[in-house]
Amino acid sequence: MALVYILVLIAAGLHAFWNFLAKTIPSGAPFVWLMALCSSIILLPAVLWYAINYGLPTDTKSLVFIVGSAIFHLVYFLILQQGYQKADLSVVYPLARGTGPLFSTVGAVIFLSEKLTGLGILGLSLVLLGIILVVGFTNKSWRNERNQIGIRYGLVIGLLIASYTVWDGYAVKVLAISPILVEYFSHPFRVLALTKTSVRQWPEVRFIWKKYWLKILAISTLGPLGFILVLYAMQTAPVHFVAPARELSIVFGVLFGGKLLAEEHYRTRLAGAFLMLVGIGMIAWQHR
């Protein structure tokens, strides 16, 4: 279990760091296309090795879940990058990561008739209080147009995170699809889906690559690595252990935004991030 915690902690740091790097690249679809292209190339040797030694899934259900995961991640990356161009990292990132478990829990109660314990209700309350601090209701900064944009993007991204987390979790735990396959095939899918757009914006593609190629390579490596670590942890440890541990990235994200990007209301947002982290831990622990 200690090894699993270490893996998830590393994944949380990697996730927050590549999101910080993505925030510093002023591009949408061209950047997402470049990132997907690089990840496709970087991960290809590992996927070929896996395919040669273990084969690839060919049943219809597995293929549907692999394609569905790719679609979820395509929409996620496009909206995420739009949010980072228009709002603060320390608003969009913690709000997205914090509302993901919130939406998952509410959805399970409404659609799956799951019950909330007292601990779960307290956890939800702490997440909501953390959200209030992050979005700026206590200091009225939420009235700022940039913060309002960040709130909208954070909520939409949180809903997407909840969706692909449940989808991918089913793929690796129930269908026993290898995490590296679930992660990998979303990248060439994004390349195909965004090629036409990127060709139309080829001058921007060339400019972004020339100026930010090192960051793009780092993101293309760290992003998949962190996600694969989480998927492997989900295969070997209870979800109630993995889920709150990976959300340490919320705190890292606010730290990067406040300290490295000099975003406003850093201390209040950090306090909100800690409350969300504790609340998520309580929500997850009720399912132990």
N, C-alpha and C positions, 0 to 999 in steps of 0.2 A: 504493500500500500504506500510505503514511503516513496518508492520509485515512481508510482503513478502520480503522487502529489508533486514531485519534482518535475515530471514531464508536463503536467498541466500548468505549473507555475511558469516554466520556461515558455510554454505556448501563450500564456497570458501576456508576458512581456513582449514576445515577438509580435503578437497581434496588435498591441497598442503602439509599438514602435513603427510597424509598417504603415499603420493608419496615420501616424504623425508624418511619415515621409510622403504619403499620398496627399496629405493636406497641403504640402509645400509645392506640389506640381499643378500649375494652373491649366488643366486640360480635362476634358470629359471623355467622350468615346475614343479619340485617338490614343489617349493614355491607357484606357482599359484594354484596347486592342493590342498595344505594345506589350503591356504587362502579361496578357494572356498568351501572346506569341512566345515571349521569353520563357514563361512557366511551362508551356508545351514542350519546348526544346530541352529545358533543364531537367524536367522530370521524365522525359521519354526513355532514357536508358533504364531507369528503375522499373518503369512499366513494362518494357520489353523483357527484362529479366523475369519479372513476375509472370508475364504471359507464357514465356517459354517453360518455366518450372511448374506453374500451377494452372495455366490456361485462363481463358476469359469466360465470364458468364454468358450463356446463350439463351437462357429461358426468357420468355416474354416479360414476366414480372420484373426480373432484375433489370432488363434493358429499359423498361418504362421508368423505373426508379432512378437509373443513371441519367436518363435524358431529363427527367423532371428536376433532378438536382441541378443539372446544368442550366436549365431555364431559370430556376430560383436564383442561382448565383449570378447569372447575366443581369437580371433586373436589379439585384442587390448592389452589384458593383457600379452600375450606371447611376443609380440614385444616390449611393454613398458619395461618389465623386462630385456629383452636382451639389450635394449638401455641404461638402467641404469647401467648395468654391464660394459658397454664398453665406456661410455662417462659421462660428467658432468651433474648433475641435472640442473644446471643453464643454460645449453644449450638445453638439450632435452626437459625439461618441458615447459619453456616459448615458445620455437619454436613450440612445438606440440599444446599448448593451443592457441597460436596466429594465427597459420596458419589454424586452424579448421574453424573459422569464415571467413577467407580469401577464403578458398576453397569453402565454402558454398555460398558465395556471387558471386564468379566468375562462379560457376556452375549454379546458378540461372539466371545469365545474359546470359550464353551460351545456356542452355538447356530449360529454362522456359521463355525466352524473357523478363525478368525483366529489368527495367531501373535503372541506377545509377544516383542519383542526384549529385549536386556539393558537398554536404556534404559527400555523400558516397564515391566519388572519393578522397576527402581530407582524409577521414578515411582510405581508402585503402593505400594511400600514406604514412600515418603515421605508419600503420602496417608494410609496407615494410621497412621504415626507421628504425623502431624498430628491425626488423629482422636483418637488416644490422649491427646494434650495437651488438645484442645478439650473432650472429655467428662470429663476430670478423673481419669484413671486414675493419673497421677503424684502427685497430691496427695489422692487418695481422695475428692474431692468428688463423684465419680460415685455414691457411696452415698447422697447426698442425694436425697430423693424427687423434688424439683423437677427436678434434673438428669437423673434416670432418665426422667422424663416427656419432657424435652427430647430425650434421646437417641432415644427411640422415635419421636417425631414427626419428628425430623430424618431418620431412616432412611427412614421412609415417604415423606416429601416428596422425599427424594433419589431414590427409586425412581420417583416420579411425574415428576420433572424429567427423568430419563433417558428415560422413555417418551415424554413430549411433545416432547423435543428431537429424538429420532429421527423421530417422526411428522411434526412440522412441517418438519424439514429435508428429508424426502422430498417433502413437499407443494410447497415452494418451489423445490427444486433439480431434482427429477425431473419433477413434474407442471407446474412453471412457474406455480404459482398466485401471484398477487401477495401479498407479505407483509402489506400493509394489509388484504387480504381475510381471510387466515388469522387475523390478530389481531382484526379487527373483529367477525366473526360470533360469536365466543365470548361477547361481551358481551350482546347481546340474548338469546342462548340462556340465559345465567345469569339474566337478568331474568325470562324465562318460567318457568324451572325453579324459581325461588325466590319467585315472586309469592305463591303460596298461603301459604307459611310467613311471609312478610313481612306479609301482611294479618292473619294471626293474631297477630303481634307488633307491630302498628301503633304502640302507645304507645312501644315501644323504638325503632322506626324514626324516629318524630318526635323523640324525645329525642336520638338519635345525630346526626341531621341538624342539629338546632338547636345542639348543642354543638360538633360537629366538622365542620361543612360545609366550612370552608376546607381542612382536611386531606384530606377526601374528594375535593374538587375537584382538589387537588394530586396525590393518588394516582391519580385517574382520568385525569389528563393524563400524568404522568411514567411510570406503568407501561406503558401502550401505546406511548408514544414510545420508551422504552428497548428494548422487545421488537422493535419495527419496525426500529430501528437495527441490532439484532443480525441479524434476518432478512435485511435488505439486505446486511449485511456477508457473510453466508453465501452470498449469490448471487454476490458479486464476489471473494471471497478464499477460500483453502483453509481447510477446517475446522480443520486443525492450527494455523492461525494465529489464527482467531477464538476457538476454544474456551478456550485458556488465558488470552487477554487478557480475555475477559468475566468470568472467575472472579476478577479483581481485586476484584470485589464482595465476596468472602469477607473480605478484609482490611478493606474499608470497613465491612462489617456488624459485625465485632468492635470496630472503633474507635467506631462509634456506640453499641454496647451498653455498652462500657466507659467511654467518656468522657461520653456524654449521658444514659445510664440508670444509671450508677454500678453496673454489675453486677460481681460478684466474679470473682477469678482472671483479671483482664483481661490481664496480661502473658503468662501461660501460654497462654491462648486465642489471643492474637495471634501468638505463636510457632508454635502449631499451624496457624493460618490461613496463615502464610507457607510452612510446609512443604507444606501441601496445594496451595497455588498453584504452587510449584515442581514438585511431583509431577505435577499435572495438565498442566503445560507439557511435561514429559518424555513423558507418555502420549500427548499429542497430537502431539508432534514425531516419534514413531516412525512415524506414518502419513503423513509429508510426501511 
